[in-house]
Amino acid sequence: MKLSNILLLPILALSLFSCDNNNEPNIDAPATYEFTRNGESSVSFTGQTTRIQMAAELTSAMLDFDNSTETLLLEMYRNETANGGDADPFQNPDLNDATKNIKGKVAASTDYFASNTQMSADIKNEFESWISAQVNEVFPNENTLAAPGQPGQIADGSSTRYVNGKGFEYNQLVGKSLIGALMADQMLNNYLSTSVLDAGTNREDNNEGTLAEGSNYTNMEHKWDEAYGYLFGNADNPANPTIGEGSGFLNTYLGRVDGDDDFAGIGQETYEAFILGRAAIEAGAYDVRDEQAQIIRENISTVISVRAVYYLQSGKAALEQSNPDFGAAFHDLSEAYGFMYSLKFSRVPNSDSPYLSSEEIDAMLAQLEDGEGLWDVETSTLDQMSETIAAQFDFTVAQAAN
């Protein structure tokens, strides 16, 4: 779907959806993501906000050479303190008091991992291996110049990057891969899934207005809100967020892609789909709900794929300079690695599959890691990967690379 060729409906055009003569309920969609019952908000996604904030602190702490330890960073990922741990790993005291954690929701969606617990465990542990390697490989070489096989620092303009022996920034691998393994997976393959939205008596309860115990929402409403929270839950005003604000996670990159003329409107379309889908739940219009879920799946998957190609091409451009800019290239290609990893958790609309399988993604990532890693990667390889990804979507490499 090339969004620049789509006339997006203004939100007011969505405010009243009705199908007369077929007994379909009216859908009264508000202008912003604000829903109430008995005069109070019926929206809640505090767990999602908490995990986004935890992830932001974790990726930042991975570059705190003076204060971070392997134990501290792993605790930020696991957050076992609420269950008897001694350390308070987070700067934000509210996060230290939280019972939520990042690890438990990584690769944990019902649709993709309920019957594949070994893959889920492997993915969870891969994040731990990157976190540990940052401390054990990169930290001791903070003041060493990076070289093939030698972790250390490398200049990127006025910035300094810290890479492993193959040129990868572990903090970027963790941060960009969490976009898929945590946020997109939970959104696309869990909370927007009919297996979760319609679990148990959810439809019956929603139709009858039966609320979750001690809450002002039905279970179905809450599941939809939790999906919304992984995109906009850390915005300054989550009900009416600015597309692109955030802590370097999904909303940030939704804004980056939306800012490209080839994809203009994808942010507003995604926001409106969340609003209309939530309103459809209140109205009991489940076909409309599911149509909006498919729009969100396509758009979020597109954002991840566009940024994967964008960073592959940015890295290629830095390597092709007459005097290759390895620092800029390694930074871009580390981000590309994370977004490619995140493609494992994408979702083709009206299917049970990602756009590219884990095996296909792993094969491409292995190419980036082969030999000396990013130090000797061929730019033709980066082009081939870009074409492979773009071919699964309705955009070209040139459009994504803008």
ABEGO torsion letter per residue (X at the ends): XBAAABBBBBAAAAABBBBBGAGBBBBBBBABBBBBBGGBBABBAAAAAAAAAAAAAAAAAAABAAABBAAAAAAAAAGAAAAGBABBABABAAAAABABBAAAABGABAAAAAABAAAAAAAAAAAAAAAAAAAAAAAAAAABBBBBGBBEBBBBEABBBBBBAAGBBAAAAAAAAAAAAAAAAAAAABAABAAAAABEAAAAAAAAGBBBBGBABBAAAAAAAAAAAAAAAABABAABBBBGBEAGBAAAAAAAAAABAAABGAAAAAAAAAAAAAAAAAAGBAAAAAAAAAAAAAAAAAAAAAAAAAAAAAAAAAAABABBBAAAAAAAAAAAAAAAAAAAABBBBGBABBABBAAAAAAAAAAAABEAEAAABBAAAAAAAAAAAAAABBBBAAAAAX
